[in-house]
Amino acid sequence: MIFGTNGNNRMTKLAGALVLTLAAASSAHAAIQVGGGATLPALGYVGNVTHRLNSAPTSTSLFGAYKTVFANNGASYCQTGSGAGKNILAGVSGTNVQNGCPDGSATPTGFGATTVGRTTLTQPNFAGSDSPLSSGDYTNYVTGRGASRPLQFPAVAGGIAVVYRNDNSTSTMNLSTAQVCGIFSGTITTWTALGQPVPASGNNTLQVVFRSDGSGTSFGLSNFLSANCPADAAGHHYITDQAFSTAVSQYGLPGSTWTGQSGNANVVNAIVNGSTDGFIGYAEAANALAVAGNIANVNGKSPTVDLGDATNHKLAISSADVVYNNAISGVDSNGRPIVSPISGAPATSCIALVKPDSYATLSPSVSGYPIVAVSYLLGNSQGNGTDATDVRNLLGAAYNPSVVAATKTIGAGKGLVFLSAPITQPQINGCVIN
């Protein structure tokens, strides 16, 4: 059947009106989803990290695309760091979803629900973390949330960059694995030992900037270091942990010339925007890109250009790499993380953990750049109320083809990539009980 022009226009207008009506109805019953946590994926999630709290993600970010595809009110995100994010989700004493999310160096104890108009919300809708749940995190959650259980699904991967400022250096610094090991163990202490000129400040000492808060970026870096850096003559080695001070504790570090900062953005700012040069540290590559910071290559590979596989620009996570109802229960004698079953966990596939060993030493076909963190989205099995559908869709956003296609802040050259992982939307739907 061939429709005339007038009839076609009329049908188009009627269809458009119906879509707008349905979208308006959906939005009328949806509230903004409130969460926060890891700073590593924040640029990918919200697109703008000028402030700790972003309640209006850009349209091309993951949460902006989620808002458009599902015609809801989107999500707000407070950058607290992974450790604080997990604590706020669990309702640990001293934290509350309603507490503010102010800018500054202090780690927030809330996600700013009052600021974004969710004044009656009693628990976060979700959280982000680059360090997977530990057995302690699980206990905290059960203690704080009663009958509910935490949900955890891998969402994206980020390149952990070595960021630096040396105003006398004229080309991109290329570090070997051994040099990265030496910088953060305090074995290499000067710029000239890295084959670099003395900085313009005249101070040849490497001034290291690190994460002072509980950080998944620190977990990812220390996961790489403990797997790839041999112990020294005295038997000192790295420890995989979300606290950088724990990761380097056997070396008697952090040292007096080292500076701690809360959040990736503050680390990068301290390195790049000080009155003098000579600083070096680690942060998510996307944060360094945002302020045109100097990013070192490692073994000739870039944390932006060479992150993920060369064809699909994703990080491949196989079924064998993922375990369910497991948590990090400690470290072994070499500082490697121990993954153990969670005592009393439900027999469901709702706490997904990517084995840290699977991305501590990556083959070139999986990712050219070797220092990687896997970032998770976490939620609640119960107590979601009228937010349940929006929570299901948000936790599955990184696996929704329409959302992924509309997201431009994650992908080739961004320092963040999506995963090829065995996670499905029906699986997530079944985990958000009510």
PLY file of the C-alpha trace (Angstrom):
ply
format ascii 1.0
element vertex 434
property float x
property float y
property float z
element edge 433
property int vertex1
property int vertex2
end_header
0.00 0.00 0.00
1.27 3.48 -0.96
0.35 6.31 1.39
-0.17 9.82 0.07
2.02 12.67 1.27
-0.63 14.24 3.48
-1.54 10.93 5.08
2.12 10.13 5.69
2.71 13.49 7.39
-0.39 13.04 9.51
0.71 9.56 10.64
4.19 10.88 11.39
2.76 13.67 13.54
0.45 11.28 15.39
3.32 8.85 16.02
5.56 11.66 17.21
2.89 12.95 19.54
2.43 9.47 20.98
6.19 9.08 21.58
6.36 12.47 23.30
3.36 11.64 25.46
4.84 8.30 26.53
8.23 9.88 27.21
6.62 12.63 29.28
4.62 10.09 31.24
7.75 8.04 31.88
9.68 11.09 33.06
6.83 12.23 35.26
7.10 9.03 37.32
10.89 8.82 37.29
13.26 10.55 39.68
16.92 11.30 39.24
19.05 8.36 40.33
21.57 9.29 43.02
25.00 7.71 43.27
28.72 8.29 43.33
32.06 6.79 44.18
34.99 6.05 41.87
36.65 9.03 40.23
38.37 6.93 37.54
35.25 6.48 35.32
33.64 9.83 36.19
34.46 11.60 32.91
32.97 8.67 31.01
29.90 8.54 33.22
29.02 12.25 33.32
31.27 14.02 30.80
32.24 16.95 33.03
34.14 16.74 36.32
34.71 20.42 37.02
32.86 19.84 40.29
32.65 16.74 42.47
28.87 16.57 42.00
27.35 16.47 38.52
23.56 16.24 38.35
23.34 17.08 34.65
25.60 14.70 32.71
26.40 15.71 29.15
24.20 14.09 26.51
27.10 12.07 25.05
28.26 10.62 28.39
27.14 7.18 29.60
24.58 8.58 32.04
23.46 11.21 29.53
22.86 8.50 26.91
21.06 6.41 29.56
18.75 9.36 30.23
17.98 9.82 26.53
17.46 6.16 25.65
15.16 5.45 28.58
13.47 8.89 28.65
13.95 9.28 32.39
15.51 11.91 34.64
19.00 10.48 34.45
21.51 10.18 37.27
23.68 12.37 39.47
27.22 11.36 40.40
29.40 12.46 43.34
33.11 11.71 43.06
34.06 10.36 46.49
36.57 7.69 45.55
35.82 3.98 45.47
36.28 3.27 49.17
33.96 6.05 50.31
31.46 5.17 47.59
31.16 1.60 48.85
30.81 2.84 52.43
28.02 5.26 51.54
26.17 2.55 49.61
26.47 0.29 52.67
25.30 2.98 55.10
28.47 2.81 57.21
28.25 4.97 60.33
29.05 8.61 59.58
27.89 8.38 55.97
24.50 9.20 54.49
23.24 9.55 50.94
21.84 12.95 51.97
25.20 14.34 53.11
26.69 16.96 50.84
29.18 16.48 48.02
31.31 19.62 48.26
34.35 20.49 46.18
37.70 20.50 47.93
40.28 18.05 49.21
38.17 16.39 51.93
36.49 13.12 50.97
32.67 13.51 50.98
30.55 11.31 53.26
27.44 11.49 51.08
26.22 11.70 47.52
24.39 15.05 47.77
20.84 13.71 47.49
19.43 16.86 49.08
21.22 19.00 46.51
19.59 17.15 43.60
16.08 17.14 45.10
15.91 13.59 46.49
15.36 14.69 50.08
13.49 11.53 51.12
15.98 9.03 49.70
17.31 6.75 52.44
19.89 4.76 50.49
21.86 5.45 47.30
20.45 4.09 44.05
23.90 2.97 42.93
27.63 3.41 43.46
30.76 3.19 41.34
33.96 1.43 42.39
37.20 0.40 40.69
38.09 -1.88 43.60
35.75 -4.87 43.83
33.89 -5.68 47.02
36.07 -7.03 49.79
34.76 -9.38 52.45
34.79 -6.37 54.80
32.74 -4.32 52.34
30.17 -7.12 52.15
29.93 -7.33 55.94
29.52 -3.55 56.15
26.67 -3.70 53.66
24.79 -6.51 55.41
25.21 -4.69 58.73
23.94 -1.41 57.32
21.21 -2.56 54.92
19.55 -5.51 56.64
17.74 -7.86 54.26
19.14 -6.23 51.11
22.33 -7.49 49.48
24.84 -5.58 47.35
24.87 -5.99 43.59
28.08 -5.63 41.58
28.67 -5.73 37.83
31.78 -4.70 35.85
31.02 -1.72 33.62
34.11 -0.15 32.01
37.91 -0.30 32.07
40.28 2.62 32.45
43.93 3.16 31.65
45.93 4.20 34.72
48.38 6.75 33.43
51.70 7.93 34.79
51.15 11.70 34.71
54.06 14.12 35.03
55.27 17.68 34.59
58.82 18.44 33.59
58.99 21.73 31.73
62.45 20.94 30.35
61.35 17.67 28.78
60.69 18.01 25.05
59.20 14.64 24.15
56.79 12.09 25.59
58.43 10.07 28.33
58.49 6.33 27.63
58.81 4.17 30.73
59.61 0.50 31.06
57.81 -1.72 33.54
60.99 -1.72 35.65
61.01 2.09 35.74
57.37 2.22 36.82
58.24 -0.28 39.57
61.17 1.89 40.64
59.25 5.17 40.76
56.55 3.96 43.15
58.88 1.84 45.33
61.22 4.81 45.86
64.11 3.01 44.15
64.22 5.62 41.38
64.21 9.07 42.96
65.45 11.50 40.30
64.44 12.69 36.87
67.91 12.07 35.44
67.67 8.42 36.55
64.70 8.20 34.16
66.80 9.66 31.36
65.04 13.03 31.67
66.48 16.53 32.13
66.44 18.30 35.46
63.10 20.18 35.69
62.90 23.93 35.23
62.47 24.29 38.99
66.04 23.03 39.41
64.88 20.21 41.71
65.98 16.85 40.32
63.99 14.85 42.91
60.85 13.07 41.74
58.00 14.63 43.70
55.40 11.85 43.73
51.68 12.60 44.02
49.42 9.73 45.10
45.82 9.04 46.09
45.20 9.67 49.79
41.65 8.28 49.76
40.43 4.71 49.30
40.84 4.42 45.56
40.15 1.85 42.87
42.83 3.61 40.81
45.30 2.70 43.57
43.91 -0.84 43.57
44.43 -1.13 39.81
47.95 0.31 39.94
49.01 -1.87 42.88
47.45 -4.90 41.17
49.83 -4.26 38.26
52.81 -3.50 40.50
52.45 -6.54 42.76
52.18 -8.83 39.72
55.01 -7.34 37.65
57.59 -5.97 40.09
59.96 -8.43 41.81
60.66 -8.10 45.51
63.82 -6.22 46.46
66.88 -7.78 48.15
65.24 -7.39 51.55
62.06 -9.13 50.38
59.96 -5.97 50.25
57.13 -6.06 47.72
53.99 -4.25 46.68
50.62 -5.11 48.25
47.44 -4.93 46.16
45.10 -2.59 48.03
42.78 0.35 47.48
44.87 2.35 49.99
48.11 3.46 48.32
49.78 3.83 51.73
49.17 0.10 52.27
50.35 -0.77 48.76
53.80 0.76 49.36
54.04 0.21 53.12
56.81 -2.40 52.91
59.06 0.22 51.30
58.56 2.68 54.17
56.52 4.94 51.92
54.85 7.37 51.22
57.91 9.54 51.75
58.25 13.09 53.05
58.49 14.55 49.54
55.33 12.71 48.43
51.93 14.41 48.36
48.52 12.80 48.87
45.38 14.03 47.10
41.75 12.88 47.17
40.41 11.95 43.73
42.01 11.60 40.30
41.19 15.19 39.35
43.00 16.58 42.40
46.03 14.36 41.73
46.27 15.65 38.16
45.73 19.24 39.26
48.54 18.98 41.82
50.91 17.63 39.16
50.01 19.93 36.28
48.84 23.25 37.71
51.29 24.02 40.52
53.62 27.00 40.50
56.60 24.73 39.75
57.29 21.55 37.81
58.94 18.29 38.87
55.85 16.34 39.95
54.87 12.81 38.89
52.05 10.47 39.89
49.27 8.23 38.67
45.69 8.93 37.65
43.01 7.89 35.22
44.14 8.82 31.72
40.89 10.64 30.93
41.51 13.10 33.79
44.97 13.88 32.46
43.60 14.37 28.96
41.01 16.82 30.27
43.70 19.28 31.39
46.30 18.48 28.71
48.62 16.87 31.23
51.75 15.02 30.14
51.09 11.27 30.00
53.93 8.76 29.81
53.88 5.76 27.54
54.63 2.43 29.21
56.57 -0.10 27.15
55.88 2.11 24.13
52.10 2.03 24.59
49.70 4.88 25.33
46.93 4.61 27.98
44.55 6.29 25.55
45.45 5.17 22.02
46.43 1.61 22.97
43.83 0.81 25.66
41.74 -2.27 24.86
41.98 -4.39 21.73
42.98 -2.73 18.48
39.83 -3.75 16.56
36.84 -3.11 18.83
38.53 -0.82 21.38
37.10 -2.89 24.22
38.69 -4.90 27.00
37.83 -8.56 26.61
36.61 -10.25 29.80
35.86 -13.95 29.34
33.46 -16.09 31.35
36.48 -17.74 32.97
37.66 -14.32 34.19
34.45 -13.68 36.18
33.46 -15.30 39.47
30.20 -14.78 41.34
29.54 -14.34 45.07
33.26 -13.88 45.70
35.15 -11.00 47.29
38.70 -9.89 48.00
39.54 -11.51 51.34
43.14 -10.38 51.72
46.52 -10.84 50.03
48.99 -13.68 49.86
52.68 -13.63 50.85
53.53 -11.89 47.56
50.94 -9.13 47.97
48.58 -10.63 45.39
44.85 -10.36 46.11
43.04 -13.46 47.37
39.56 -14.05 45.94
37.30 -16.13 48.20
33.60 -17.14 48.32
31.41 -14.84 50.40
30.02 -16.62 53.44
26.23 -16.44 53.47
25.90 -14.82 50.03
22.73 -15.63 48.06
23.10 -18.33 45.41
22.58 -15.86 42.56
24.74 -14.31 39.85
24.47 -10.80 41.29
27.94 -10.10 42.69
30.25 -10.38 39.69
33.97 -10.02 40.29
36.60 -9.92 37.55
39.62 -11.79 38.85
42.43 -9.25 39.39
44.93 -11.75 37.97
43.11 -11.60 34.62
44.09 -7.97 34.01
47.29 -7.64 36.08
49.40 -8.90 33.17
47.59 -8.36 29.89
48.45 -9.90 26.55
48.87 -7.36 23.71
45.77 -8.74 21.96
43.61 -7.81 24.98
45.17 -4.40 25.62
48.34 -2.84 24.31
48.60 -0.60 27.39
49.38 -2.71 30.45
48.14 -0.77 33.54
44.38 -1.15 33.71
41.57 -0.88 36.25
38.16 -2.54 35.90
35.36 -0.33 37.20
32.09 -1.62 38.60
28.57 -0.34 39.10
26.99 -1.43 42.37
23.40 -1.36 43.57
20.92 -2.75 46.08
18.90 -5.93 45.71
16.04 -4.52 47.78
14.63 -1.19 48.87
14.66 0.38 45.40
10.91 1.06 45.41
9.70 3.10 42.46
13.31 3.46 41.27
13.67 -0.27 40.57
13.23 -0.09 36.79
15.59 2.86 36.46
18.18 1.09 38.63
17.98 -2.04 36.46
18.53 0.00 33.31
21.36 2.04 34.83
23.29 -1.01 36.06
22.96 -2.49 32.57
23.68 0.72 30.65
27.22 -0.31 29.69
25.79 -3.41 27.95
22.84 -1.73 26.23
23.67 -1.35 22.49
21.67 1.88 22.13
23.30 3.49 25.17
26.79 2.36 24.13
26.32 3.68 20.60
25.26 7.10 21.93
28.17 7.35 24.39
31.14 9.32 23.08
33.08 9.80 26.34
34.11 6.13 26.43
35.96 4.46 23.56
39.02 4.84 21.36
41.35 7.58 22.52
39.36 8.45 25.66
41.30 6.56 28.32
38.15 4.54 29.09
36.75 1.58 27.17
33.71 -0.66 27.39
34.06 -4.35 28.20
33.30 -7.46 26.25
31.99 -9.39 29.25
29.38 -12.11 29.94
26.88 -9.78 31.66
23.27 -9.51 30.43
20.32 -7.22 31.14
17.99 -10.11 32.13
20.62 -11.20 34.65
20.70 -7.70 36.15
16.90 -7.40 36.11
16.58 -10.51 38.22
19.00 -9.16 40.81
17.05 -5.94 41.51
14.26 -7.62 43.47
12.24 -4.61 44.61
0 1
1 2
2 3
3 4
4 5
5 6
6 7
7 8
8 9
9 10
10 11
11 12
12 13
13 14
14 15
15 16
16 17
17 18
18 19
19 20
20 21
21 22
22 23
23 24
24 25
25 26
26 27
27 28
28 29
29 30
30 31
31 32
32 33
33 34
34 35
35 36
36 37
37 38
38 39
39 40
40 41
41 42
42 43
43 44
44 45
45 46
46 47
47 48
48 49
49 50
50 51
51 52
52 53
53 54
54 55
55 56
56 57
57 58
58 59
59 60
60 61
61 62
62 63
63 64
64 65
65 66
66 67
67 68
68 69
69 70
70 71
71 72
72 73
73 74
74 75
75 76
76 77
77 78
78 79
79 80
80 81
81 82
82 83
83 84
84 85
85 86
86 87
87 88
88 89
89 90
90 91
91 92
92 93
93 94
94 95
95 96
96 97
97 98
98 99
99 100
100 101
101 102
102 103
103 104
104 105
105 106
106 107
107 108
108 109
109 110
110 111
111 112
112 113
113 114
114 115
115 116
116 117
117 118
118 119
119 120
120 121
121 122
122 123
123 124
124 125
125 126
126 127
127 128
128 129
129 130
130 131
131 132
132 133
133 134
134 135
135 136
136 137
137 138
138 139
139 140
140 141
141 142
142 143
143 144
144 145
145 146
146 147
147 148
148 149
149 150
150 151
151 152
152 153
153 154
154 155
155 156
156 157
157 158
158 159
159 160
160 161
161 162
162 163
163 164
164 165
165 166
166 167
167 168
168 169
169 170
170 171
171 172
172 173
173 174
174 175
175 176
176 177
177 178
178 179
179 180
180 181
181 182
182 183
183 184
184 185
185 186
186 187
187 188
188 189
189 190
190 191
191 192
192 193
193 194
194 195
195 196
196 197
197 198
198 199
199 200
200 201
201 202
202 203
203 204
204 205
205 206
206 207
207 208
208 209
209 210
210 211
211 212
212 213
213 214
214 215
215 216
216 217
217 218
218 219
219 220
220 221
221 222
222 223
223 224
224 225
225 226
226 227
227 228
228 229
229 230
230 231
231 232
232 233
233 234
234 235
235 236
236 237
237 238
238 239
239 240
240 241
241 242
242 243
243 244
244 245
245 246
246 247
247 248
248 249
249 250
250 251
251 252
252 253
253 254
254 255
255 256
256 257
257 258
258 259
259 260
260 261
261 262
262 263
263 264
264 265
265 266
266 267
267 268
268 269
269 270
270 271
271 272
272 273
273 274
274 275
275 276
276 277
277 278
278 279
279 280
280 281
281 282
282 283
283 284
284 285
285 286
286 287
287 288
288 289
289 290
290 291
291 292
292 293
293 294
294 295
295 296
296 297
297 298
298 299
299 300
300 301
301 302
302 303
303 304
304 305
305 306
306 307
307 308
308 309
309 310
310 311
311 312
312 313
313 314
314 315
315 316
316 317
317 318
318 319
319 320
320 321
321 322
322 323
323 324
324 325
325 326
326 327
327 328
328 329
329 330
330 331
331 332
332 333
333 334
334 335
335 336
336 337
337 338
338 339
339 340
340 341
341 342
342 343
343 344
344 345
345 346
346 347
347 348
348 349
349 350
350 351
351 352
352 353
353 354
354 355
355 356
356 357
357 358
358 359
359 360
360 361
361 362
362 363
363 364
364 365
365 366
366 367
367 368
368 369
369 370
370 371
371 372
372 373
373 374
374 375
375 376
376 377
377 378
378 379
379 380
380 381
381 382
382 383
383 384
384 385
385 386
386 387
387 388
388 389
389 390
390 391
391 392
392 393
393 394
394 395
395 396
396 397
397 398
398 399
399 400
400 401
401 402
402 403
403 404
404 405
405 406
406 407
407 408
408 409
409 410
410 411
411 412
412 413
413 414
414 415
415 416
416 417
417 418
418 419
419 420
420 421
421 422
422 423
423 424
424 425
425 426
426 427
427 428
428 429
429 430
430 431
431 432
432 433
